[in-house]
Amino acid sequence: MTVRHRERGSRVQYFGSLWDRSWNPNYIIAYGNKFEGATEVCDDIVGNREGANPFEHKLVFEFYPSLTGKLEAWWAPGNYLLEFVDYPVDYQPPPPDPRSEFPGYTISELHDFAWKILAETNPSTPHVSVPSFLGELKEFPDLLRACGSDFLLRSLKGANSTAGWARKAAALASQAIADMRGNPIPRLFNHIASGHLSWRWGIKPLIGDLRKMYGFAKAVNERLKELRNLRDGKTIRKRCSLGKYLKKTERQRKFLHSFYYGLEGWSHVTYTAEVWGSAEWKLALTESDPLWDAIFGPKLNPDMTDQQLELLGRQIAAGFTLHETLATTWELTPWSWLADWCGNVSDVIAASNNALGLTWGRICVMRRSKGEYTVEIDRSTGSTWATLSGGWRVAMERKDRHPVFPVLPFPLPHLPFLSGGRMSILGSLAILKAPRL
């Protein structure tokens, strides 16, 4: 095993000039220069084909426009005062490093990624957990009522036409507003907060489960292919998405060129990142335990027929296993969502699901990040006697791979990242739990 470092570059220095054409002989006022091209740097491992290897690649683009043109004397047509010959513009920002917005991962983050990848790629986890779906279904009427279905049903009752329904709905709305008099704003906020939480925690997940059930047959067929490969002793490699990110800096006014020529515009930097993970799974060749099979059901083994595989695949895809009972119990536990924000309990439970009797192999986290300048020219201001050739293509792209391992066999607590969605949930809870005035 050898650490390898490679570099390759095609950056070339270009020169341009500014001429004074008002004198004879003409002379050069100034030279300008720019470096353009692409540069690559790669660090990897050679000679360890069976293991998970770190990898890092950096690609830098630098291309800037140039000015070309002559300034004609307005009082003497055909006579020229100045001339730009491929003169580089002044504004040549360095490529933005995406690491400034997406820094390297900490040990805690890599630990969480390992459990997340195992949970998302585990062939033993269900496509849709029917036990959890049935456990949450009892709350469906209350969720619909919180989202306004009670108002809709009352408005439809006794309405024989669209006009009649509109009149009754208006009457019910007026009555609701009248009931809130004396304290209208808090009650209105309470209704909004209750509806928001019902949608985020009830209706939206329910719709997601129904969509998964719609594609259940396809999921079973895909699961059956995986089980056949595992039964035949093959190692399967699965990947999962770990998030996509986008950040933009504020649009700023810039002087793009000011040396004997005025050019203005705006610029901003866009940072993007995509993170995904992969893991290998294969059948653990262990002897069958009759007690285990009696309690948890038979595990996947090389002697299973296709009919047995199909039945096992349906059970696994629907979550009809004893291992899924623990996940369902956790999902139905009050405030389990808050514990998942501050830890990775659900991921650990899903990753520990071993209903098929498998073992995992190489786990890796991959990230592709990029920082890129975007420059816009303000055509309404500045000089116009020269033309701009080329454009700004200033970017840095990074690709990195990190082998990870779930070191700790328990959830690792951390401070949660409060995104916009989480802030809205906390705000709705604060409104509902606030003391009544």
N, C-alpha and C positions, 0 to 999 in steps of 0.2 A: 504494500500500500504506500503510495507516494502522493504528496501534496504537489499540485501543479499550478503554476501561475503563467498566464498568457496575456499578451497585449498585442493589439493591432490597431494601427491608426492610418488615416488617409487625410489628415489635416494639411492644408497647403496655404502658404502665405501669398495673398494677392495684394498688388499695389495699384493705386489709382493716382491721378494727378489733377491739380487745378491750375489752369493756364490763364495768364493775362494776355488777352489778344488786342489790347488797346495800344500796345507799343510795337514797334518794329525794330529789332526782331522780338518775337514773342518770348516770354520767359515763364518758368514754372513758379507759381506762388507757393505751393505746398504739395507734399506727397501724403497720401493716406494709405493705410494698410489694414488688412483683416485676415484672420485665420478661419478657414472654412474646411469642413469635412466631418468625418465620423471617427470616433475612437471607441474601441472595445477593450474591456478588461474582464478576464474570466479566471476564477479560482475554483478548482474542483479536486477530486480525488481520483487517482489512477490505480487500478489493481485490486479493487475491492468490489467485484461485481455481485457478490452475494449479500452484501450489506447495504444499509441505508447511508448514503453519503451526503454531506453538506455541499452546497453549490451556490455560487454567487456570480452573477454576470451583470456588467454595467455597459450600457450603450449610450453614447453622447453624440448629439447632432448639433452642429453650429453652422448656420448659413445666414448671411446678412445681405441686404440689398445694396446696390451702388447707384450713384447719380451720374447721368450722362446727358449733356446738353450744352447749348450756347446761349449767352445773353446778348441779344442784339441791341444796338444803340437805337433808341426810338427816334432820335433826331437825325440819324444817318443810316437809313436802311441799307442792309448788306454789310455793314461794319459791326464787328462783335467786340464786346468788352471782356467777357469771361467765358471759360469753357471747362466743364467737368468732363473728365475722361475716366469712366469706371471708378469714380471716387466713392469709397465706402462711407456710409452714413455714420454719424456720430454715435447713435444709440446702438450699442452692441452689448446687451446684458449677458452675463454668463448663464449657462444652462442651470435651471433650478433643480436642486437635488430633492427627489421625493422623500428622502429620509428626514427632511426638515418637518414634514407633516406626518409621516408614517415611520417612526423610529424603529430600531431593532426591538425584538421581543424580549421580555423578561422571562426568568425561569418560571414564575407563576403563570404567565400567559401561555407558555409552551406546555405546561402541565395541564392547563384547562383545555388547550387544543387537543392534546392526546386523548382525553376522555370524550371530548366532543366528536372527534373522528371515529373512535370506536363505537360510540352510540349511534352515529349516523350511518355507518357502513355495516354494522353488525347484521349478518343474515338472519339471526334469531329474533330480531325485533319485528313487530307487526307492521304491515302496511297501514292498517287502521285498527286501533284498539277498540274492538266491539265492547268489551267489559267497561272501559272508561266511557264510551259513548252512551251505554245504557245507564251507567251511574249518574251521568250528568243530565240525562233526558228528563228526570223528574223535576228539574228546575225550569224546564222549557216554558210552561205556562206563565210562570212569574216573569221570565225574561221577555216574553211577548207583551205582557201587560205593561212592563216598564218601558218598552219601546213604543207604546201607543196603540197596541192592538185592541185594548179595551175601549178606547175612544172610537176606533174605527168600527168595531162591532156595534156599539150603541148608536152610532150615526147611521149605519145601514139598516138597523132594525126599524121596520115600518115605513121605509122609504120606497115609494113605487116608481120614482123617476129620478133623473139626475138633478133636476131642480129641487125636488123634495129632499134628496140627500144633502144638497148644498145648504138648504134652509136649516135642516136639522143639525148639520155640522156647525154652522154658524151659531146656532142657539146654544149648542153644547160648549163651544169655545167661549162664548160670552159668559156662560154660567161658570166655566172654569176660571176665567179672569175675575169674575165677581167674587168667587170663593177666595181668591188670593188678596183681596183688598185688605189694607191695613199692614200687610207685610209681603208685597208682591215680588220684590226683587229676590230675596232669599229663597222663596218657594220656586220661582222660575229657575234659579240656579240649581236648586235641588233636583228639579225635573230633568234639566239638561245633564247634570252629573250622573243621575241614575240611568238615563238612557244611554249615555256614553259608555258606562261600565257594562251595561247589559250587552251592548254591541261588541265591545272588545273582548269580554270574557265568556259570552254566551252565544250570541247569534253568529258572530264571525267564525269562531272555532267549529260551531255546528255546521255551517255551510262548508267549511274546509273538510270536515269528516264526510259529509254527504258527497262531495266531489271525489274524495278518495274511494268511497264505496262504488261510485259510478265506474271507476276504472279498476275495480277489484279483480275482474277476470284477467285483465292484462297483467296486473301485478302478480297474480298467482302463476301465470305462464312464465313470467320472468323469474319468479322465485323457484319454479320447477327446474328451469335451466341451471340456475346456480346450484341447486341441490344435486342435480345429476353430475355436474362437474366436481363438486365436493365428494360425492360418493365414489367417483372414479379416481380419486386420489389427486385431483388437480388443485392447484392453488389459484384462487380467484383474487383479483385486485379491484377494489372498489374505491370510488372517490366521492367526495361531498363538497358542497360549497360552504365556505366559512364567512362569506360576506363580501360585498362590493361597496366601495367608498368613493365619494366625490367631494372635493373641496375647491373653492374658487376664491382668490383674493379679490379685493375691491378694485374696480376699474379706476385707474389713475391717469391723470393728464401728464403727457410727456413731451419734452422738446426732442424730437427725433433727429433733427439736424439744425445747426445754427451757424455753421462756418460758411459765410458768404451765400448762404441759402437758408430760407426758413421752411421748416417742415415740422408740423405738430400732429399729435394724435393721442391715442390712449393705449394702455397695455394692462394686461392682467395675467395671472398664472393660474393654470388649472392643474390640480393634483388628483390623480385617479389611482385606485388600487383594487386589485381582485385577489382574494385569498381562498384557497381550497386545500383540501387534505386528501390523503389516500392511505389505505391500509390493506394488508394481505390477510386472507383467511384460508385456512385449510382444516381438514378433518383431523381431529385428535385421535390417534390410534390407541384407544384404551379398551380394556376388557369391559363387557357389558355387566352392569350391576343390577340384579333382579329387584333389589329394594328400591334403587333409584328409578328404575323403569316403572315400578308399581306406583310410586309417588308422583314423579314428574313426567311420566310418559316415556316411550322409547326414544332414544337419541338416533341421530343419523348414523348409519353404519354401511359398510360396503356390500352387505348382503341384501339390502332393501330392493324390492322390485319397483317398477315405475308406478304401479298402482299405489303402493305404500308411500312412495315419494309424493304423489299427487295429494293424498290425504294429509300427509305431514305438512306439505306446502300450504294447503288451505288453512290448517290449524295455526301455523306460524303467522301467515299473512293476516289472519283475523284476530290474533292475540288470544286464542283459546289455549293458553298454557298456564301452568302454575306460576311460572316466572313473571308473567304479566300481571298477576294478582298484586304483587308488591308495587309495581308501577302504577296500577289503578288506585291502590290505597293511597299512595303519595299524591296523585293528581287530585283526589277527592278530599285531601286533608286541607282544612282552612289555612290560608296564608302560606301555602306551599309555594305560591308564585313569588312571594317576597324572599323566601329562602333560596329559590333558584336565581334570583337577581344577585344575591350576595354569595352565591356558591354555585356548585355544579352537581347538586344532588340528583336531579333528573338524568343528567348525562351519565353519572356513575351507575345509576340503577339500570339504564338502558344498555350501557357497555357491559355490565356484569351479567346480562341475560345470556345464558348459555344453554338454551333449550335444545340446540342441535348437537352440542358436544364438539365445539370447534376450538381452535387456537389461532391467535392472531400473530402476524409477522411484522414486517417493516412498516412503520408509521412515519409519514412525512407531512410537513406543512409547507406549501408552496405559496409564494406571493409574487405578483407582477405589479409593479408600481411605476408611475410616470409623472414627471413634472414638465409642463410645456408652456412656453410664452405664447400669447396671442396679442398681436399688435394691429391696431386699426389706425388708418390715416385720416386726418381731418382735411378733406378736400376743400372746405370752405375758407380756410386760412392758409397763410404761408405763400411761398413763391411757386411759380408754375412754369418757369422757362426750362427746367430740366425734367427728365423722365426718370422714373425709378425702375430699375431692372432687378428682377428677383424679389425675394421677400424674406421675412423673418421666419426661420425654422430653427428654433432654439429649444431643445428638449433633452431630458435625461431619463432613460428607462432602466429600471433595475428588475432583475429576476433572482430570487433566492429560494433555496430549499433547506429546510431544517428537519433533521431526524428528531423525533420526539418519543417519549416513553412515559407512560403513566406511573410515575415513581411512587406517589403516595396512594395507598388503597382507600382513601376517604376524601370527601369533598374539601377543597381548599378555599376558605373564606376570603373575600376581597371586597373592596368598596365598589358598588355597582356604578356603571356608566349610565348617567341619566340622559337618555335621548329624549327627543320631542314626544314620542309616544309614551314613554315612562313618566315624563313630567305631567302629561295630561291625565294619566291614571292617578298619580299622587294628588294632583289638583282636585280631581273628582272625589277622591276619598276624603280629602280635607274638607270639602264643601259638605259632604253627607255626614261627616263625623263632628262638624263644628256645632257648638252649643246653640240651641234655638234662642233667638232674641225675643 
